[in-house]
Amino acid sequence: MEHVDVLIIGAGLSGIGAAVHLEQQCPGRTYRILEGRSVLGGTWDLFRYPGIRSDSDMHTLGYDFKPWVAEEAIAEGPAILSYVQEAAEEHDVTSKISFDHRVRRASFDSQTARWTVVANRLGQEVEYSCAFLMVCAGYYRYDHGHLPEIEGLDSFSGEVLEPQLWPEEFDAKGKNIVVVGSGATAVTLVPALAALGANVTMLQRTPTWMASRPKVDRLALWFRRLLPARWAYGLTRAKNTRFQQLLYRRTRSNPQSVANYLLGAIEKQLPASGDLSDFTPPYDPWDQRLCLVADGDLFKAMRTGTASVVTSTIEKVTEHGIELTDGRTLAADVIVLATGLEIELLGGITFELDGTPIDFSKTVNYRACMYSGVPNLASVFGYVNASWTLRSDLIDRFVCRVLNRMAATGARTVTPTIAEEMELEDWITGFTPGYLTRAMPRLPRQGTRDPWRNDQDLWHDRKILLEMPLDDGELIFGP
């Protein structure tokens, strides 16, 4: 059984980032990455549907240690995958990845202060042990998305597709396609399918807040012409990060002003036949994730007549289309179920502590990455209101701080421990998309004071992850 200092689960954007931070800040520490698929890249290799791209700019979705130098700041999936692959190769991370290792169980033994991890490798169980376990497996199931029950779906004579399982040989040309959903996937798919020659309808139960943004950040290009790449990247990253955080805070303090701004921008881009009510959600901006419309492509497709948006609910699916509860019928050759993700905490792994199963819904999140009472374990979960990597970079740096303290003091365990009672809240508050609401009972809680709060605030996280002392009385280093 191979033993390493740190075992990383997942070789996607987060896992590669964690490995590079270990290389840079914990030299000499041994590690291995276990990846369930046969290639690295995670989300950016898994999703192959037309138009797959980032839903935030790459100057903030990119790593803090590797400048994004491509011209388009809103990048397509293959470009992001190449970026992650380059990061792994440049820092010799690829050689530390064990592919086709899907982790099933992890057990911590307090006597040896080690995790034993069991993975399935091509039908056989293999074991690894480590002193510290870091889960970078994302936040959703890879095998399928959220699939609601829809009456009559089995009777449909055409194709029914899931974005996560997109067929490589699919030909959209000349087909009537109904995309069910209104989130980031649907907003990306609709104009992409229209550009491939389809007639596309986005069928939504509830509108989503949308904002158009250029694919190319011209100020970033100007910085790059004047400054070295790393300086230009850092300046653009700081600019965009600050804008993201200020916009989010504005949605909390004065949501109506943000709503008016967004609706005014959309109204200018709609065709004469467009209905602004289809883009007016019944909730405030950022109560659910804001969808990015790159270069206004969705609205361009609507103006050409190749795409439309319908707000209604499904009565039933028939052989040749969808009957709606308002009496309308949508003819369809293809139905795409872009109906959301299914959250899977910590990669769906079963955890035990000294033979007792760990119920993470009974734990409290510590500094946004560890769990009360669970030793030598950290996980990466990015922001819901900003780019994922902004937080993953901070968590990686915090974990390296912890590992270096353990090495310096000879500690073999590190366990978040609640020192005084406090009120508990849901893991994330003020954010109510369906995929999170469905999963909330299974997720950890958060406290009402630092370092147990799980604020979606970059500046707060910088303080508790990088500046707050490790000796806070609640992070217990043991022999």
C-alpha positions in Angstrom: 0.0 0.0 0.0 1.6 3.2 -1.2 1.8 5.9 1.6 2.1 9.7 0.8 2.1 12.8 3.0 -0.9 14.2 1.1 -3.5 12.4 -1.1 -5.5 14.6 -3.4 -8.8 13.3 -4.8 -9.6 14.7 -8.2 -7.4 15.9 -11.1 -9.6 18.7 -12.3 -9.1 22.5 -12.0 -9.0 22.2 -8.2 -6.8 19.1 -7.9 -4.2 20.4 -10.2 -4.1 23.7 -8.4 -3.7 22.0 -5.1 -0.8 20.0 -6.3 1.0 23.0 -7.7 0.6 24.9 -4.4 2.0 21.9 -2.6 5.0 21.8 -5.0 5.6 25.5 -4.4 4.9 25.9 -0.7 5.6 22.5 0.8 8.7 21.3 -1.0 9.7 17.7 -0.3 6.2 16.7 0.8 5.1 13.6 -1.1 1.7 13.5 -2.7 -0.4 11.6 -5.2 -3.6 12.5 -7.1 -6.3 9.9 -7.5 -8.5 10.6 -10.5 -11.6 8.5 -11.3 -11.5 9.2 -15.0 -8.8 8.3 -17.5 -7.8 11.9 -18.2 -7.3 15.1 -16.2 -9.4 18.2 -16.5 -12.5 17.3 -14.6 -15.5 19.4 -15.7 -13.6 20.8 -18.7 -13.0 17.4 -20.2 -16.3 15.8 -19.1 -18.6 18.4 -20.7 -18.6 18.2 -24.5 -21.9 19.9 -25.4 -21.9 22.7 -28.0 -20.7 26.0 -26.8 -19.3 24.8 -23.4 -17.5 27.7 -21.9 -16.6 29.5 -18.6 -19.4 31.4 -16.9 -16.9 33.9 -15.5 -13.8 35.5 -16.9 -10.6 33.5 -17.0 -8.6 36.2 -15.3 -10.4 35.2 -12.1 -11.2 31.5 -13.0 -7.5 31.0 -13.8 -4.9 30.1 -11.2 -3.1 32.8 -9.2 0.2 31.2 -10.2 -0.4 30.9 -14.0 -1.5 34.0 -16.1 -4.3 33.5 -18.6 -2.8 34.8 -21.9 -5.4 33.9 -24.5 -7.3 36.8 -26.1 -10.8 35.7 -25.1 -11.5 36.2 -21.3 -14.7 34.2 -21.6 -13.2 31.0 -22.9 -14.5 27.9 -24.5 -14.1 24.5 -22.8 -11.2 23.2 -24.9 -9.1 26.3 -24.2 -9.7 25.9 -20.5 -8.8 22.2 -20.6 -5.5 23.1 -22.4 -4.8 25.7 -19.7 -5.2 23.1 -16.9 -3.1 20.5 -18.8 -0.3 23.1 -19.3 -0.3 23.9 -15.6 0.0 20.2 -14.7 2.9 19.7 -17.2 4.8 22.9 -16.3 4.9 21.8 -12.7 5.4 18.1 -13.3 2.1 17.2 -11.7 1.0 14.7 -14.4 3.4 12.1 -13.3 1.8 12.1 -9.8 -1.7 11.3 -11.1 -3.2 7.8 -10.9 -5.9 7.6 -13.4 -9.0 5.4 -13.4 -9.0 5.4 -9.6 -12.5 6.1 -8.3 -12.3 6.6 -4.6 -15.1 4.8 -2.7 -14.1 4.8 1.0 -11.8 6.7 3.4 -11.1 5.7 7.0 -9.0 7.6 9.6 -7.2 5.7 12.3 -6.4 7.9 15.3 -3.8 5.5 16.6 -1.7 5.7 13.4 -2.9 9.2 12.5 -3.4 8.0 8.9 -6.2 7.9 6.3 -6.7 4.6 4.4 -8.3 5.2 1.1 -9.9 2.5 -1.0 -10.4 3.1 -4.7 -11.9 1.1 -7.5 -9.4 0.7 -10.4 -10.9 -1.0 -13.4 -13.0 -3.3 -11.3 -10.3 -4.0 -8.6 -9.9 -2.4 -5.2 -6.6 -0.7 -4.4 -5.6 1.0 -1.2 -3.5 4.1 -0.4 -2.6 5.7 2.9 -1.8 9.3 3.7 -1.2 11.6 6.6 -3.5 14.3 5.1 -6.5 14.0 2.7 -7.6 16.7 0.4 -10.8 16.3 -1.6 -10.9 18.3 -4.8 -13.6 16.3 -6.5 -15.9 19.2 -7.4 -19.5 19.5 -6.1 -21.7 17.5 -8.4 -22.3 14.0 -9.7 -20.4 13.2 -12.9 -22.6 10.3 -14.1 -25.8 12.4 -14.6 -27.5 15.7 -13.7 -30.7 16.4 -11.9 -33.5 14.6 -13.8 -37.0 15.6 -12.8 -39.9 13.3 -13.4 -41.7 14.4 -16.6 -44.9 12.7 -17.6 -44.8 11.1 -21.0 -41.1 11.4 -21.6 -40.8 7.7 -22.5 -43.3 8.2 -25.3 -41.2 10.8 -27.1 -40.1 9.6 -30.5 -37.1 11.8 -30.8 -33.8 12.0 -28.9 -33.6 13.0 -25.2 -30.2 14.3 -24.3 -28.3 15.3 -21.2 -25.6 18.0 -21.4 -23.3 15.9 -19.2 -23.6 12.9 -21.6 -23.6 14.7 -24.9 -23.2 12.4 -28.0 -20.1 13.2 -30.1 -21.8 12.6 -33.5 -24.9 14.7 -32.8 -26.1 16.7 -35.8 -28.3 19.7 -34.9 -28.9 21.1 -38.4 -32.5 21.5 -39.3 -33.9 20.1 -36.1 -36.4 21.6 -33.7 -34.8 21.4 -30.3 -36.4 22.3 -26.9 -33.8 22.9 -24.2 -35.6 22.5 -20.8 -33.9 24.7 -18.2 -32.7 28.3 -17.7 -29.4 28.1 -16.0 -25.9 28.6 -17.3 -25.9 25.4 -19.4 -29.1 26.2 -21.2 -28.0 29.8 -21.8 -24.9 28.5 -23.4 -26.5 25.7 -25.4 -29.3 27.6 -27.0 -27.2 30.1 -29.1 -24.6 27.4 -29.8 -27.3 25.0 -31.2 -28.9 27.8 -33.2 -25.5 28.6 -34.8 -25.3 24.9 -35.8 -28.5 25.3 -37.8 -31.2 24.2 -35.3 -34.4 26.0 -34.4 -34.1 26.2 -30.6 -36.6 27.0 -27.9 -35.5 27.5 -24.3 -38.3 26.3 -22.1 -38.0 27.7 -18.6 -40.2 27.3 -15.5 -38.8 30.5 -14.0 -36.6 33.2 -15.6 -33.0 33.6 -14.6 -31.1 36.9 -14.1 -28.8 37.4 -17.1 -26.0 39.8 -17.9 -24.2 40.3 -21.3 -20.4 40.6 -21.2 -17.8 40.7 -24.0 -15.7 37.6 -24.6 -12.6 39.9 -25.0 -11.5 42.1 -22.1 -10.0 45.0 -24.0 -8.5 46.6 -20.8 -6.7 43.3 -20.1 -5.2 43.3 -23.6 -4.1 46.9 -23.1 -2.4 46.0 -19.8 -0.7 43.1 -21.5 0.7 45.4 -24.2 2.2 47.7 -21.5 3.3 45.2 -18.8 4.9 41.8 -18.3 2.3 39.0 -18.5 2.3 38.3 -14.8 1.8 41.9 -13.8 -0.9 42.4 -16.4 -2.7 39.3 -15.3 -2.5 40.3 -11.6 -3.8 43.8 -12.4 -6.7 42.4 -14.4 -7.5 39.7 -11.8 -7.6 42.4 -9.1 -9.9 44.6 -11.2 -12.3 41.9 -12.1 -12.3 40.4 -8.6 -13.2 43.8 -7.1 -16.0 44.3 -9.6 -17.5 40.9 -8.8 -17.4 41.5 -5.1 -18.8 45.1 -5.3 -21.6 43.9 -7.7 -22.6 41.2 -5.3 -22.6 43.5 -2.3 -24.8 45.9 -4.3 -27.3 43.1 -4.9 -27.5 42.7 -1.1 -27.8 46.3 -0.2 -29.9 47.6 -3.1 -31.1 44.7 -5.3 -33.7 46.8 -7.1 -31.1 49.1 -8.6 -29.2 46.1 -9.9 -32.4 44.5 -11.3 -33.3 47.7 -13.1 -29.8 47.9 -14.7 -29.9 44.3 -15.8 -33.4 44.6 -17.3 -32.5 47.8 -19.0 -29.6 46.2 -20.7 -31.6 43.1 -21.8 -34.5 45.2 -23.1 -32.1 46.9 -25.6 -31.0 43.5 -27.0 -34.4 41.8 -27.4 -36.2 41.5 -30.7 -39.4 43.4 -31.2 -41.3 40.2 -30.5 -39.4 39.6 -27.2 -41.1 39.7 -23.9 -39.1 41.2 -21.0 -41.1 39.2 -18.5 -39.3 36.1 -19.8 -36.1 37.7 -18.3 -37.6 39.1 -15.0 -37.2 36.5 -12.2 -39.4 36.6 -9.1 -36.3 36.9 -6.9 -33.4 39.4 -6.4 -30.2 39.2 -8.4 -27.8 36.7 -6.9 -30.4 35.0 -4.8 -29.5 32.5 -7.5 -26.5 32.5 -9.8 -26.3 35.3 -12.4 -26.0 33.8 -15.9 -23.4 35.2 -18.2 -24.4 35.8 -21.9 -21.2 36.0 -23.8 -21.2 38.8 -26.4 -25.0 38.8 -26.1 -25.2 35.6 -28.2 -28.5 34.4 -26.8 -30.2 37.7 -27.8 -28.5 37.7 -31.2 -30.0 34.3 -31.9 -33.4 35.5 -30.8 -33.2 38.5 -33.1 -32.4 36.2 -36.1 -35.4 34.1 -35.3 -33.4 30.9 -34.7 -33.9 30.9 -30.9 -36.8 31.8 -28.6 -37.6 31.7 -24.9 -40.9 30.3 -23.5 -41.9 30.6 -19.8 -44.3 27.9 -18.7 -44.5 24.4 -17.1 -44.7 21.0 -18.7 -48.1 19.3 -18.7 -46.7 16.2 -20.5 -44.4 15.1 -23.3 -46.1 13.6 -26.3 -44.7 11.6 -29.2 -43.8 14.7 -31.2 -43.3 17.5 -28.6 -44.2 19.0 -25.3 -47.7 20.1 -24.1 -47.6 23.0 -21.7 -49.9 23.8 -18.8 -51.0 27.1 -20.5 -52.3 25.2 -23.5 -49.4 25.7 -25.9 -47.6 22.9 -27.7 -43.9 22.9 -28.6 -43.0 20.7 -31.5 -39.6 18.9 -31.0 -37.3 16.5 -32.7 -34.9 16.7 -29.7 -35.4 17.5 -26.0 -32.3 18.5 -24.0 -32.7 18.2 -20.2 -30.5 21.1 -18.9 -32.4 20.8 -15.6 -29.5 21.3 -13.2 -26.8 19.5 -11.3 -27.0 16.9 -8.6 -24.8 17.9 -5.7 -22.4 15.3 -4.4 -20.5 16.3 -1.3 -16.8 15.2 -1.1 -17.0 13.1 -4.3 -19.6 10.7 -2.9 -16.9 9.0 -0.8 -18.0 7.1 2.4 -15.9 8.4 5.4 -15.2 6.7 8.7 -13.4 7.9 11.9 -12.1 5.0 14.0 -14.7 2.7 12.5 -17.6 5.1 13.0 -19.3 6.6 9.9 -18.9 10.3 9.5 -22.2 12.2 8.9 -21.1 15.5 7.5 -24.5 17.1 8.0 -23.7 16.9 11.7 -20.4 18.8 11.3 -19.7 22.5 11.1 -17.6 24.0 8.3 -14.3 25.5 9.5 -12.6 28.2 7.5 -14.6 27.2 4.5 -12.6 24.0 4.0 -12.4 21.7 7.1 -15.0 20.0 9.3 -15.5 20.0 13.1 -14.3 16.8 14.7 -12.8 15.4 11.5 -8.9 15.3 11.6 -6.5 15.8 8.7 -9.1 16.5 6.1 -9.8 19.5 3.8 -11.9 20.0 0.8 -12.3 22.6 -1.9 -15.7 24.2 -2.7 -15.5 27.5 -4.6 -17.8 30.5 -4.5 -21.4 30.6 -5.6 -21.1 34.3 -6.5 -17.7 34.5 -8.0 -15.1 32.4 -9.8 -14.4 29.0 -8.2 -10.7 29.3 -8.4 -10.5 32.5 -6.3 -11.4 30.4 -3.3 -9.6 27.2 -4.2 -6.3 29.1 -4.4 -6.9 30.5 -0.9 -7.8 27.1 0.5 -4.7 25.6 -1.1 -2.5 28.2 0.6 -4.3 27.7 3.9 -3.8 23.9 3.8 -0.1 24.5 3.0 0.1 26.7 6.1 -1.4 23.9 8.2 0.9 21.3 6.8 4.0 23.4 7.4 2.9 24.0 11.0 2.5 20.3 11.5 5.9 19.6 10.1 7.5 22.3 12.2 5.9 21.2 15.5 5.8 17.4 14.9 2.1 17.3 15.1 0.5 14.4 13.5 -3.2 15.4 13.7 -5.0 18.7 13.1 -8.7 18.8 14.1 -11.2 21.7 14.0 -12.9 21.7 17.4 -15.7 24.0 18.5 -14.5 25.7 21.7 -17.8 27.5 22.6 -21.4 27.0 21.7 -22.8 29.1 18.9 -25.9 29.3 16.7 -25.8 27.3 13.5 -27.1 28.1 10.1 -27.3 26.4 6.7 -24.0 25.9 5.0 -24.8 28.7 2.5 -27.5 31.4 3.2 -29.1 33.9 0.9 -28.6 31.7 -2.2 -31.5 29.5 -3.2 -31.0 27.6 -6.5 -32.8 24.3 -6.8 -29.6 22.1 -6.8 -28.4 23.6 -3.5 -31.8 23.7 -1.8 -32.3 20.0 -2.6 -28.9 19.1 -1.1 -28.9 21.4 1.9 -30.1 18.8 4.5 -27.0 16.6 3.5 -24.5 19.4 3.8 -22.5 20.7 6.8 -23.6 23.7 8.8 -21.9 27.0 9.4 -21.5 29.0 12.6 -22.3 32.6 13.3 -18.8 33.7 14.2 -15.3 33.3 12.7 -13.7 30.9 11.9 -16.9 28.9 11.4 -18.7 31.3 9.1 -19.0 30.3 5.4 -19.4 33.8 3.9 -19.3 34.0 0.1 -16.9 36.9 0.5 -13.4 36.9 -1.0 -12.1 39.6 1.4 -13.4 37.8 4.4 -11.8 34.5 3.2 -8.5 36.2 2.7 -8.6 37.2 6.3 -9.5 33.9 7.8 -7.5 31.7 5.5 -4.3 33.7 5.0 -4.1 36.2 7.9 -5.9 34.7 10.9 -3.4 32.9 13.2 -3.6 29.1 13.2 -3.5 29.1 17.0 -7.1 30.3 17.3 -8.1 27.9 20.1 -10.2 25.8 17.8 -7.8 24.3 15.4 -6.2 21.6 17.6 -2.8 20.2 16.6 -2.2 16.9 18.3 0.6 14.2 18.6 
